[in-house]
Amino acid sequence: MGISTHILDTSRGRPAEGVTVTLHAQQDGGWKELARGVTNADGRVKPLLETIPAAGVYRLSFEVAPYFAQLETESFYPSVSVDFRVHAPSEHYHVPLLLNPFGFSTYRGS
């Protein structure tokens, strides 16, 4: 099951390809990197992590500045971080990012 994500650039109505995504787990008052990937042509990094090691707080970090720079598009956020809680490691956690140059939103998908 694990953790997966994808990015949709809502300003273009297209997936965001080439964005580096990092997954961290909160441990001992800090963050431990668990996985890293780059979005494909469908804007997906799937699965980013196939097996979730434990319940807890996780963070997805999206490095979006290079993506917008490549498009020669001014943007406000150089990166986006989304913290979320895993209650049941046996379930699938899909955390999409809806992105535009001056805003973003996210939700728990399926």
Secondary structure by P-SEA (a helix, b strand, c coil): ccccbbbbcccccccccbbbbbbbbbcccbbbbcbbbbbcccccccccccccccbbbbbbbbbcaaaaaaacccccccbbbbbbbbccccbbbbbbbbcccccccccccc
